[in-house]
Amino acid sequence: MSTPRTLVAGAGKLANEVRVGLGASAGQWTDRHALPPRAMERVTAIVHAGSGRELPEIVGFCRERGAVLIELSTGTDVAALAQGIPVIICPNANILMLKFMAMLGRSGPWFQGSRITITESHQADKTSVPGTAVAMAEALGVDPGAIMSVRDPAVQTGQLGLAPQDLARHAFHRIQIDDGACAITLETRVLGNTPYVDGVRRIIDAAQSHPLERRAYGVLEFIDNGWL
C-alpha cells in the first residue's frame, strides 16, 4: 500500500475530488489510525475541506508533527485556531483565479467612488460562505453583504450564460464597475472539477519547497512571492 504524504479532511465534493485527484500521495484523514506509525511520520501536509469540526484535532496533529495545514473551507476562523503552525488559507484553489484576485488586491483602491456590484453563482447545493466573492468584495471596498448570490438554474442559464451541463459544478463571478460615463465588466468562470485539484497540488508543493513561519498565510502571499 502506498504511503500518503498528504491527508485530506472532509467528506464533501471538494474534499473527495482533491483526495482522488492527488492519487497515491493522498489519504483520508479519517483513515489515519489505520496507518502504521512510520507512515504517519511521512505525512507533511493536511488539506482541510470540511465543516471545521475536526479542525482542533487537525491543528494538534500539525503542531505535533510539524505538518502544514492547507485550509480550503471558508468561515472556519482557522487563523485564530491554528496558532503556532504554518497554515495557508485558500478562498480559492485555482491558480489563474488566485492571480486574478492578487491583481484585484493591488488595484482595488483605484476604483473607490465608483458603483461596484459583485454577482456570484455556484451549484445549487453550495450553502457555505462564497469565499472568493467575499475576497473580491474586500479588495474592492464592497460590503460582502451586498454580494448577489445566484442558485436558480433558470437565472444561471438565462442571465449569466452558463451551459446547462455546467450547472452541477461551477464557480462564476461577475464584477461590474460604473462611474456613469464608463462601465467595466470583469467575469470569471471555473468549470468542472480538475482546476482545483491541480491548484491544490501546486500549493502543497510550494508549501513544502519553501521555509514557512509558524503563522497564517493568505495564499495570495504565495502569488506575491512568486511561489505559484
C-alpha positions in Angstrom: 0.0 0.0 0.0 1.3 3.5 -0.9 2.2 5.8 1.9 0.4 9.1 1.7 2.3 12.4 2.2 -0.9 14.4 2.5 -4.1 13.7 4.4 -7.4 15.2 3.2 -10.1 16.1 5.8 -13.7 16.4 4.7 -16.5 14.4 3.1 -17.9 16.8 0.6 -17.4 17.1 -3.2 -14.2 19.3 -3.0 -12.5 17.0 -0.4 -13.3 13.9 -2.4 -12.1 15.5 -5.7 -8.9 16.6 -4.1 -8.2 13.2 -2.5 -8.9 11.3 -5.7 -7.0 13.8 -7.9 -3.9 13.7 -5.7 -3.8 9.9 -6.2 -1.4 7.7 -4.2 0.2 10.7 -2.5 -3.0 11.4 -0.5 -5.0 9.6 2.1 -8.2 10.3 4.0 -7.9 12.0 7.4 -10.5 9.6 8.9 -8.3 6.6 7.9 -5.2 7.9 9.6 -5.5 5.4 12.6 -5.1 2.5 10.1 -1.6 3.8 9.1 1.5 2.5 10.8 3.4 5.0 13.0 6.3 5.2 10.5 3.8 6.0 7.7 2.3 8.8 9.8 5.7 10.3 10.2 5.8 10.9 6.4 2.7 13.0 6.4 3.8 16.6 5.9 0.5 18.3 4.9 -3.2 18.3 5.9 -5.7 19.6 3.4 -8.9 20.7 5.2 -12.1 20.9 3.1 -14.6 20.1 5.8 -17.1 21.8 8.1 -14.5 22.6 10.8 -15.5 20.0 13.4 -12.2 18.2 13.0 -10.0 21.3 13.0 -8.9 21.3 16.6 -7.6 17.7 16.3 -6.0 18.6 12.9 -4.3 21.6 14.4 -2.9 19.4 17.2 -1.6 16.9 14.7 0.1 19.6 12.6 1.6 21.1 15.8 2.9 17.8 17.0 4.2 16.5 13.6 5.4 19.8 12.1 2.9 19.4 9.2 1.5 22.3 7.2 -2.3 22.9 7.2 -3.9 24.0 3.9 -7.4 25.4 4.6 -9.8 25.2 1.6 -13.0 25.8 3.7 -14.4 29.3 4.3 -15.8 30.7 7.5 -13.8 28.4 9.9 -11.7 31.2 11.6 -8.8 28.9 11.2 -6.2 31.7 11.6 -7.3 32.2 15.3 -7.4 28.5 16.0 -4.2 27.4 14.3 -1.7 29.3 16.4 1.9 28.1 16.2 1.7 26.2 12.9 2.0 27.2 9.3 -1.5 27.4 7.7 -2.3 28.5 4.2 -5.8 30.0 3.8 -7.2 29.4 0.3 -10.5 31.0 -0.5 -9.9 29.6 -4.0 -7.5 26.9 -5.2 -7.5 27.7 -9.0 -4.1 29.3 -9.7 -5.4 31.6 -12.5 -8.2 32.8 -10.3 -5.7 33.4 -7.5 -3.6 35.6 -9.8 -6.7 37.5 -10.8 -7.5 38.0 -7.1 -4.0 39.2 -6.4 -4.4 41.7 -9.2 -7.7 42.9 -7.6 -5.9 43.3 -4.3 -3.4 45.7 -5.8 -5.8 47.7 -8.0 -8.9 47.7 -5.8 -8.3 51.1 -4.2 -8.2 52.7 -7.6 -11.9 52.2 -8.1 -13.1 53.9 -4.8 -16.0 56.2 -5.6 -17.4 54.1 -8.5 -20.5 52.0 -8.3 -19.4 48.4 -7.9 -21.6 45.3 -8.0 -20.5 41.7 -7.5 -22.5 38.6 -8.6 -21.5 35.1 -7.8 -23.1 31.8 -8.9 -22.4 28.2 -7.8 -24.1 24.9 -7.9 -27.4 24.8 -6.1 -26.2 22.7 -3.2 -23.5 25.2 -2.2 -24.5 26.7 1.2 -21.2 27.8 2.6 -19.8 31.3 2.5 -18.8 32.3 -1.1 -15.2 32.9 0.0 -13.9 34.0 -3.4 -16.6 36.6 -3.8 -16.0 37.9 -0.3 -12.3 38.3 -1.0 -13.2 40.2 -4.2 -15.5 42.4 -2.2 -12.9 43.2 0.4 -10.4 44.0 -2.3 -12.8 46.5 -3.9 -14.1 48.0 -0.8 -17.6 46.5 -1.2 -19.7 45.3 1.7 -19.8 41.5 1.5 -23.5 41.7 2.4 -24.1 43.3 -0.9 -22.9 40.3 -3.0 -25.6 38.9 -5.2 -25.7 35.1 -5.0 -27.4 33.1 -7.7 -28.5 29.5 -7.3 -31.6 29.4 -9.6 -30.8 27.3 -12.7 -33.1 29.5 -14.9 -31.2 32.6 -14.0 -27.8 30.9 -14.3 -28.6 29.8 -17.9 -30.8 32.7 -19.0 -29.0 35.7 -17.5 -25.5 34.5 -16.7 -25.0 32.5 -19.8 -23.9 29.2 -18.2 -24.4 26.0 -20.1 -26.9 23.5 -18.5 -24.2 20.8 -18.3 -22.0 23.1 -16.2 -24.6 23.9 -13.5 -23.7 20.8 -11.3 -20.1 22.1 -10.7 -19.2 25.7 -11.5 -18.0 28.9 -9.9 -19.0 32.1 -11.7 -18.1 35.7 -10.6 -19.1 39.0 -12.3 -17.7 42.4 -11.2 -19.3 45.5 -12.7 -17.7 48.9 -12.1 -19.6 52.0 -13.3 -18.9 55.7 -12.9 -21.8 56.9 -15.1 -19.8 57.7 -18.2 -17.8 54.4 -18.3 -18.6 50.9 -17.3 -16.3 47.9 -16.9 -17.3 44.2 -16.5 -14.9 41.6 -15.3 -16.1 38.0 -15.4 -14.6 34.7 -14.3 -15.7 31.1 -14.8 -14.3 27.9 -13.3 -16.0 24.8 -14.7 -15.7 21.2 -13.7 -13.6 19.6 -11.0 -9.9 19.4 -12.1 -8.9 23.1 -11.9 -9.0 22.9 -8.1 -7.0 19.6 -7.9 -4.1 20.9 -9.9 -4.1 24.1 -7.8 -4.1 22.3 -4.5 -1.2 20.1 -5.7 0.8 23.2 -6.6 0.0 24.9 -3.3 1.2 21.8 -1.4 4.4 21.7 -3.5 5.0 25.4 -2.8 4.4 25.0 0.9 6.9 22.1 1.1 9.5 23.8 -1.1 9.9 26.9 1.0 10.6 27.5 4.7 7.4 28.7 6.3 7.0 30.6 9.5 4.5 29.3 12.1 1.7 31.6 11.2 -1.3 32.1 8.9 -0.5 32.8 5.2 -3.1 34.1 2.8 -2.5 32.1 -0.4 -2.1 35.4 -2.3 1.1 35.9 -0.4 2.4 32.8 -2.3 1.4 34.5 -5.5 3.2 37.7 -4.5 6.3 35.7 -3.5 6.4 34.0 -7.0 5.9 30.6 -5.5 2.9 29.7 -7.7 
